[in-house]
């Protein structure tokens, strides 16, 4: 267990996030993985190769990413332990690990959508939400903009906050880096296009696997967070039971259903990707006509769930210390 490392990382990220000055200076771990994935895609994913060959090279890409991430994590931890006293080494490692969490930045990006809707109307909301979703936004009405923002909040709570923190707690910095490498690969080459269907197969399947525990855990945090807010934990559980399994994603349906049920709204539904209408089933049984206020309510639920997660980490650390 690396709960002390995870606690330092999540608290540091909640306080300061990932400073823009640092990003401009050295980039971000996701951008570093992205360059390696792009090199693999350009070098190994040739249209001249057969489907089985491209799938095999996709497996090689995944293995290379995992090896690079795990070895980097082990090397960083070893160097810090050798150069710095124990507690200082832990604090520095925790600060570095905080870059793998998106708790603060996710809050900021979703809040930008609510503010844009309130300040600049529908055009502002469409422009703001286009930064955080992959669907077409130019024809979205206000309710659809709000649904897109809340869906992104729920899904990224799982794979941008809970999942890297879970793997950090279980396997330390190497585990969190390996998770981010896989998740980045899924976002870049895990598309059902002619180019990436075979090459991205391994990354997509492995991403589904490593996100499975966090998707359930994130749904649990949202259900529990609904209690002190006077929302509907029972409806959240009902939505998970009835709708999570019908979602297009194996894992994203869990936090989306929990958030929809707790807030008494409907999420998902029809949308357009790359100009193609996609008939997605609804998640939740509540209102579908949403406003910026619903985004703010979702953010309150999200922040409470994040605080609950940190509180549980504190309890884990204290219990391990006492033992």
C-alpha positions in Angstrom: 0.0 0.0 0.0 1.2 3.5 -0.9 -1.7 5.4 0.8 0.7 8.0 2.3 2.1 8.8 -1.2 -1.5 9.0 -2.6 -2.7 11.3 0.2 0.2 13.7 -0.3 -0.4 13.7 -4.1 -4.2 14.3 -4.0 -4.0 17.0 -1.4 -1.2 18.8 -3.3 -3.1 18.6 -6.5 -6.3 19.9 -4.9 -4.3 22.9 -3.5 -2.2 23.9 -6.5 -3.1 21.7 -9.5 -0.4 21.5 -12.2 1.0 25.0 -12.6 0.9 26.5 -16.1 4.5 27.7 -15.7 5.7 24.1 -15.1 3.6 22.9 -18.1 5.2 25.5 -20.4 8.7 24.6 -19.1 8.6 20.8 -19.2 5.2 19.7 -20.5 3.2 17.1 -18.7 3.5 13.3 -18.3 0.5 12.8 -20.6 2.2 14.9 -23.3 5.4 12.8 -22.9 3.4 9.5 -23.3 1.6 11.1 -26.2 4.9 11.7 -28.1 5.9 8.0 -27.6 2.4 6.8 -28.7 2.6 9.1 -31.8 6.0 7.7 -32.7 4.7 4.1 -32.4 1.6 5.0 -34.4 3.6 6.6 -37.2 6.3 3.9 -37.2 4.4 0.7 -36.6 0.8 1.3 -37.8 1.2 1.1 -41.5 -1.7 0.7 -43.9 0.4 -1.9 -45.7 0.2 -4.2 -42.8 -2.6 -6.7 -42.3 -5.1 -6.5 -39.5 -3.4 -9.2 -37.4 -0.1 -7.5 -37.9 -1.4 -4.2 -36.9 -3.0 -5.7 -33.8 0.4 -7.4 -32.9 2.2 -4.0 -33.2 -0.5 -2.5 -31.1 0.2 -5.1 -28.4 3.9 -4.2 -28.7 3.0 -0.5 -28.3 1.1 -1.2 -25.1 4.0 -3.3 -23.7 6.5 -0.6 -24.5 4.3 2.1 -22.8 3.9 -0.1 -19.7 7.6 -0.9 -19.5 8.6 2.8 -20.0 6.1 4.0 -17.3 6.9 1.4 -14.7 10.7 1.7 -15.2 10.5 5.5 -15.0 8.4 5.3 -11.8 10.8 2.8 -10.2 13.8 5.0 -11.2 12.4 8.2 -9.9 11.4 6.6 -6.6 14.8 5.0 -6.2 16.7 8.2 -7.0 14.6 10.2 -4.5 15.1 7.6 -1.8 18.9 7.6 -2.3 19.3 11.4 -2.4 16.8 12.6 0.2 15.8 11.7 3.8 12.8 9.5 4.1 10.0 12.0 4.8 11.4 14.5 2.3 11.7 11.9 -0.4 8.1 10.9 0.2 6.9 14.6 0.0 8.8 15.2 -3.2 7.6 12.0 -4.7 4.0 12.9 -3.7 4.4 16.3 -5.4 5.6 14.7 -8.6 2.8 12.1 -8.4 0.2 14.9 -8.1 0.8 15.7 -11.8 -1.0 12.4 -12.6 -4.3 13.6 -11.1 -6.8 15.9 -12.7 -9.0 16.8 -9.7 -8.5 20.6 -9.8 -8.2 21.0 -13.5 -11.4 19.0 -14.2 -13.3 21.2 -11.7 -11.9 24.3 -13.5 -12.8 23.2 -17.0 -16.4 22.2 -16.1 -16.9 25.4 -14.1 -15.8 27.4 -17.2 -18.8 25.9 -19.1 -21.3 27.1 -16.4 -19.7 30.5 -16.3 -19.6 30.8 -20.1 -23.3 30.0 -20.3 -24.2 32.5 -17.6 -22.0 35.2 -19.0 -22.0 34.7 -22.8 -25.1 32.6 -23.4 -25.4 29.6 -25.6 -22.5 30.5 -27.9 -20.2 30.9 -25.0 -21.3 27.6 -23.5 -20.8 25.7 -26.8 -17.3 27.1 -27.1 -16.4 26.2 -23.6 -17.7 22.7 -23.6 -15.9 22.0 -26.9 -12.7 22.0 -25.0 -13.7 19.0 -22.8 -15.8 16.7 -25.1 -15.3 15.0 -28.4 -18.8 15.3 -29.8 -19.9 18.0 -32.2 -21.0 21.1 -30.2 -22.0 23.8 -32.7 -25.7 22.7 -32.8 -26.1 21.8 -29.1 -28.9 23.6 -27.2 -28.4 24.8 -23.6 -29.6 21.5 -22.1 -27.3 19.5 -24.3 -24.3 21.7 -23.4 -25.1 21.1 -19.8 -25.4 17.4 -20.2 -22.1 17.2 -22.1 -20.3 19.1 -19.3 -21.8 16.9 -16.5 -21.1 13.7 -18.4 -17.5 14.8 -18.9 -17.3 15.6 -15.1 -18.6 12.2 -14.2 -16.5 10.2 -16.6 -13.3 12.1 -15.9 -13.9 11.9 -12.1 -13.4 8.1 -12.7 -10.5 8.0 -15.1 -8.8 11.3 -14.3 -9.1 11.3 -10.5 -10.2 8.0 -8.9 -8.4 5.6 -11.2 -4.9 7.1 -11.0 -5.3 7.6 -7.3 -6.4 4.0 -6.9 -3.4 2.6 -8.8 -1.1 5.0 -6.9 -2.4 3.7 -3.6 -2.0 0.1 -4.8 1.2 0.3 -6.7 2.9 3.6 -6.0 4.3 6.0 -8.6 5.0 3.2 -11.1 1.4 2.0 -10.9 0.0 5.5 -11.5 2.3 6.2 -14.4 1.4 2.9 -16.0 -2.3 3.8 -15.7 -1.8 7.2 -17.3 0.2 5.7 -20.1 -2.6 3.2 -20.9 -5.3 5.8 -20.5 -3.5 8.2 -22.8 -3.1 5.4 -25.4 -6.8 4.6 -25.3 -7.6 8.3 -25.9 -5.2 8.6 -28.8 -5.4 5.2 -30.7 -8.5 3.6 -29.1 -10.8 4.7 -31.9 -13.0 2.5 -34.0 -11.6 3.8 -37.2 -10.0 2.0 -40.1 -6.6 3.1 -39.0 -6.9 2.3 -35.3 -9.4 -0.5 -34.9 -6.7 -3.2 -34.9 -3.7 -1.2 -33.7 -5.6 0.3 -30.7 -7.3 -2.9 -29.8 -4.9 -3.9 -27.0 -4.8 -0.4 -25.4 -8.6 -0.2 -25.5 -9.2 -3.6 -23.9 -6.5 -3.0 -21.3 -7.9 0.5 -20.5 -11.3 -1.1 -19.9 -9.7 -3.6 -17.5 -7.7 -1.1 -15.4 -10.6 1.3 -15.2 -13.0 -1.3 -14.0 -12.3 -0.9 -10.2 -12.2 2.9 -10.3 -15.5 3.2 -12.2 -17.3 1.3 -9.5 -15.5 3.1 -6.7 -16.2 6.5 -8.3 -19.9 5.6 -8.4 -19.7 4.7 -4.7 -18.2 8.0 -3.8 -20.9 9.9 -5.7 -23.7 7.8 -4.0 -22.2 8.5 -0.6 -21.6 12.2 -1.4 -25.3 12.6 -2.1 -26.2 11.9 1.5 -24.8 15.0 3.2 -26.0 17.2 0.4 -29.6 16.1 0.8 -29.7 14.6 -2.7 -30.9 11.1 -3.7 -28.5 8.2 -3.0 -31.4 5.8 -3.5 -32.1 7.2 -7.0 -28.3 7.1 -7.7 -28.2 3.4 -6.9 -31.4 2.8 -9.0 -29.8 4.5 -12.0 -26.6 2.5 -11.6 -28.7 -0.7 -11.5 -30.9 0.0 -14.5 -28.7 2.2 -16.7 -25.0 1.7 -16.1 -24.8 -1.5 -18.1 -26.6 0.0 -21.1 -24.0 2.8 -21.6 -21.7 2.8 -24.7 -18.7 2.5 -22.3 -18.1 -0.5 -20.1 -17.0 1.8 -17.3 -18.2 5.4 -17.8 -21.9 4.4 -17.3 -21.3 3.8 -13.6 -20.3 7.4 -12.5 -22.6 8.9 -15.0 -25.6 6.9 -13.7 -24.7 7.7 -10.1 -24.5 11.4 -10.9 -27.7 11.4 -12.9 -29.6 9.6 -10.2 -28.3 11.7 -7.4 -29.1 15.0 -9.1 -32.5 13.8 -10.5 -31.5 14.4 -14.1 -31.0 12.5 -17.4 -27.6 12.2 -19.1 -26.3 10.7 -22.3 -28.9 10.3 -25.0 -28.6 11.2 -28.8 -25.5 13.1 -29.9 -23.3 13.7 -33.0 -19.8 12.4 -33.4 -17.8 13.5 -36.6 -21.0 14.5 -38.3 -22.7 11.2 -37.6 -25.8 11.0 -35.4 -25.5 8.4 -32.6 -28.6 7.1 -30.8 -27.4 6.6 -27.3 -29.8 5.4 -24.5 -30.6 7.8 -21.7 -29.0 7.5 -18.3 -31.2 8.4 -15.4 -34.9 9.0 -15.1 -35.0 12.7 -14.2 -35.1 16.0 -16.1 -33.3 16.3 -19.4 -33.8 20.1 -19.7 -30.8 21.4 -17.8 -29.3 24.8 -17.1 -26.0 26.1 -15.8 -27.3 25.7 -12.3 -27.3 21.9 -12.8 -23.6 22.1 -13.8 -22.9 23.9 -10.5 -25.0 21.3 -8.6 -23.0 18.5 -10.3 -19.7 20.3 -9.3 -20.9 20.4 -5.7 -21.5 16.7 -5.7 -18.1 16.1 -7.4 -16.3 18.2 -4.8 -18.0 16.4 -2.0 -17.1 13.0 -3.5 -13.4 14.2 -3.8 -13.4 15.3 -0.2 -14.9 12.0 0.9 -12.2 10.1 -1.1 -9.5 12.2 0.7 -11.1 11.5 4.1 -11.0 7.7 3.4 -7.3 8.0 2.4 -6.6 9.8 5.7 -8.3 7.0 7.6 -6.3 4.4 5.7 -3.0 6.2 6.4 -3.9 6.5 10.1 -4.9 2.9 10.4 -1.7 1.7 8.8 0.4 4.0 11.1 -1.4 2.6 14.2 -0.8 -1.0 13.1 
